[in-house]
Amino acid sequence: MLKIKKKIKSKINGFASYIMSIISKNYFSMIRLIRPHYTRTCNKYPVVKVILKPLVYVNLLIRSLIYRKKAKYSSIHCSHNNYFIKENNTDEIFEPLVSIIVPNYNHEPYLRERLESIYKQTYKNYEVILLDDVSTDRSREILSEYAEIHSDKTRLVVNESNSGSVFKQWNKGLLLARGELIWIAESDDFCSYDFVASLVSTFEDESVMLAFSNTIFVRNEEEIWSLNEYLFDIDTINVENDFVLPSQYLFENGFTRKNIIPNVSSAMFRKPHKLTLLEDESWRQMKVCGDWVFYAEIAKGGCIAYQTAPTNYYRQHDGNISVTSHKLRKFYEEHYVVLTRILNIYTVSDDEISAHISSITSHFKSINTDIKLEDIEAIYEDKVFLQEVRNNKKPKILMVGYAFVSGGGETFPIQLANLFKNNGFTVTFLNCNEAKTNPGIRKLLSPDIPVVNNIFEINGIVRDFDIDVIHSHHAWVDMNIIDLLDSTSIKNNKKAKHVVSMHGMYEMLDDNVKDKIVLRLHDKAHRLVYAAEKNLQPLVELGLQESKKLVKVENALQDLPINTIERHSLGIPESAFVLCLVSRAIPDKGWQEAVDAVTVAIKNSPKEIYLLMIGDGPEKDRLSKVTLHPNIRLLGFANNIRDYFSMADIGFLPSKFKGESYPLVIIDCIRTGTPMLASNIGEIKNMLSSRNGDFFAGELFELDNWQINTGELANLILSVANSEKDYSVAVADIKDKFSPNVLFERMQDIYISEEVDS
């Protein structure tokens, strides 16, 4: 009888697990399908929202359980506290291109073993960049031999004069690299054949910026030291097991004390988009600790992964600078530089700083040197300067997006994250993953910005990534953050500031919930940022329009290289008049009205007129099944929209979207020197007007009760297409209104601002 009961219980548990797995795999896509129908029904029948309110909390509970379950059983190495959860998609194989950079100078005796260990890697999607810095031995012959044998994936670059710095060679290799991931394989080391495959796997976690392997120190082919022995004095980092940990955790628990990655050959990292350190001449002149500083920079805002299985063999020999330099004063001076660089990025305790100094003095005492101990202690005696460095750290930013999808409120946080990253800030991006990722939008985020995606762990993210500022951009995201944040976000008596960009969403809330939501938002947020006066409507209704928390910041976008699309590639004559519409393909963006108006204009115009429609969504899908005039082109999603605007005669935004505030697409258009034809809603009129009102960079048309009169719009298009009006002076006059430098300064002021009374 007992056996039967156990069998029945086992069957029930198995069935329950099966049902849970089905829900886990399909729940999010199911919710994405239901959400628009739910929203429309609730807007039409408010009572439905009240009735179904308990289901909203059930939804949040199920989502949280699924995220935790996926984190527990994820096939990849889970991040500390499960901050990045890989979506289940067995169709995608993660095989990014790895650029292997081999900087060489006079390492002929070790070069063949090094190169054999590279070209015999089990992972095959790689390129090799061989660099020779004017070697005086036979290194170049060996490099040429391997470059010829493996010509399909190898480039050999030989300097005409010695660079004088290995870091200049690193920079040269990075400029040549085409891969997403970089491995700098020093020419006197070697490794196991599974090295690349093992480390690559850790980068499926998009929060991982840097990964490293087990290292064995060798001399004359003998193993003399293990990584564990090297880290004998650090008990907070366990290298006997794989791990993925926030860089902040590691630097406050041992990585400040000692360089836990003993040489760069054991490391792999994401290719940096813009790293000012690479141009820093003082860093380039470092002889011993430059790699340590590099790790601190490359990993900031993200996680560091460690793998025990692959092995890097770090060769010790008389020509090795890091081995011979320990008796020089410069060795200790460089460690001081490392400490100041780390303190400028990471929050490190006094105890960890003391441990760093203690480690250096202990090392000094263990070797024979002519330098006096007092000289070493003198290097570190300026404690006031060290404190100033700590106090002048830039705030660490958690930029939060609804999803990687089209839309101003969705792409603006990406642009803002890139802007602050390029200005040297520590930036982490939280993708709430509330819609299926558009790969083109995902690519807009700089690849060296770490991504986490588990909003339910936001307290842990704030704590373990040492976040100073959370900046959210979507009403759903804003309120969830407020709900999820609690006192555990407080660290070292500091609470992360929550900055909210309103993006025109709050004035569109249902009247029966708007006041309650906006009051709570105003109470909890550090600052409320708005771009258009209309965004203030719900606050005006509550008498909060004079609140010190409100800050107006006009949107801007970064300058991008423009590669103008050639008209002939689309079969468009140079003499034709081209309108370019870029938006989400939804009814409120006026796609059908655009087609109707342009079709009429084409039939009545002496000049050929073309309409390019760029974007994805239901309207694009619907229109794809309709026979359109051949001069109307549905191009789908494109992430190089400025290349199309640059080719066009005028941008086109026939929007009737009530939430339209300060459309980014107008900035994209104007920054290419192209005027805009748009509906007069939101802040569009002010956007297209010069500051003194003398110029107007395009044309506007009025809506009639939020509807577009396509006949009048067709006449306006006809007039613009066949006139000789020149908008170039007006466009040039207003371009600077959208300067990214102004946006950066305004947002930086908000991030560092003090708390204010409501």
Secondary structure, DSSP 4 states (H G I P E B T S, - for coil): -HHHHHHHHHHHHHHHHHHHHHHHHHHHHHHHHHHHHHHHHHHH-HHHHHHHHHHHHHHHHHHHHHHHHHHHH-SS-PPTTS-------TT------EEEEEEESS-HHHHHHHHHHHHT-S---EEEEEEE---SSSHHHHHHHHHHHTTTSEEEEE-SS--S-HHHHHHHHHHH--SSEEEE--TT-EE-TTHHHHHHHHTTSTTEEEEEEEEEEEETTEEEEEHHHHTTT--S--TTS-EEEEHHHHHTTTTTTS-SS-SGGGEEEEPPS--GGGG-HHHHT-SSSHHHHHHHHHTTTSEEEEEEEEEEEEE--TT-HHHHGGGSHHHHHHHHHHHHHHHTTS---HHHHHHHHHHHHHHHHHS--SS-HHHHHHHT--HHHHHHHHHTPPPPEEEEES-SSSSHHHHHHHHHHHHHHHTT--EEEEE---S---HHHHTTS-TTS-EE--GGGHHHHHHHTT-SEEEE-SHHHHHHHHHH--GGG-BTTB--EEEEE-TT-GGGS-HHHHHHHHHHHHHH-SEEEESSGGGGHHHHTTT-TT-TTEEE-----------PPPGGGGT--TTSEEEEEES--SGGGTHHHHHHHHHHHHHH-SS-EEEEEE--SHHHHHHHTS---TTEEEEE--S-HHHHHHHSSEEEE----TT--S-HHHHHHHHTT--EEEES-TTHHHHHB-TTSS-B-EEEE--BTTB--HHHHHHHHHHHHT-----HHHHHHHGGGG-HHHHHHHHHHHHHPPP---
